[in-house]
Amino acid sequence: MIKITSSILSIPNFLSFLRFFLTFPILWFLSEKLYVLAFVFFLLSSLSDLLDGHLARKWKKETDIGAWLDSIADNIFNISLILFFYFSEKVPLYY
């Protein structure tokens, strides 16, 4: 069960917000064919995804809002990349 703590402002929640906002530069770097920068930002985003849940459990900062933010950030990130690749015709989705 998810525990509710008094503070929404925590490092794990910040990492979830960071992952949401890293989606936009990744998409821009991909559109500008700056693949190395896109990959670096993708790695940062993936690292923040690993750390937010781990730190929330370790520091007992699990919140309902944090779980919601994590889920929303993951979905926005994944759906945005799928749509980008679909509409840029880099990866055919019909296979």
N, C-alpha and C positions, 0 to 999 in steps of 0.2 A: 504494500500500500504506500502511496506517495504521501510524504509528510509535508505539512504546510509550515513554513518558517515565516518569521516576521518580515524578512527583507526580500524584496524582489530584486533589488540591486545587488547582484552577486557576480563573482567572476564566471561561474558556469553560465548564467543567463547572458552575460556580456559576450561570451564565446558563441552562443547561439545567435545573438544579434549580429556578431561579426560574420558568421557564416552566411547569413542572409545578405548582408551588404557586399560580401566578396563575390556574390553571384554576378553582379553587374560588371565589375572590371574583367572578370573571366570572359564573359560574353563579348565585351568590347575587344579584348586582346585577341580572341578567336576571330572576330570579324575583321580585324586589322592584320591578320596572319602573323601575329606576335605569339607564336606557339610556345616558346620557352617561358615567357612571362605568364601566359595562361596556365601552363603546367605548374609553375611556382605558386601561383595563387590557388590553384586547385589543391596542391599539397598543403598549403596553409589552411584552406577550408577543411580538408580531410583531417588534419591535425586538430583543429578546433572541435570537430565532431567527436573525435576520440576523447579529447580532454574534458569537454563539458560534462558528460555523464559521469566520467570517472571522478572528477573533482566534486561534483554535486554529491555523490555517494560518500566519498572519502570525508568531506567536510560537513556532511549531514545538512546540505543546503538544498535538498530535493523539494521542489514545489510543483503544484499543479500547473502554474504558469510556465515554469521552466520546462516541464514535459511537453506542454503545448507549443512553446517556442521552438524547442528542438525538432518536433515533428513538422511544424510549419516550415522552418528553415530547410530541413531536409527535402521536403516536397517541392518547395519553390526552386531550390537548387537543381534537383533532378529533372523536374518538368521543364525548367528553362533550358537546360542543356539538351534535353531530348528534342524540344521544339526548335532550338537553334540548329541542331544538326539535320533535322528533318527539312526545315525550310531553306537551309543553305545547300541542300542536296549532297551533303558530304557522306551521309550514311543512309542507305535506303531502309525504310522501316517495314517494307512489305515482305521481307524474307522470313 
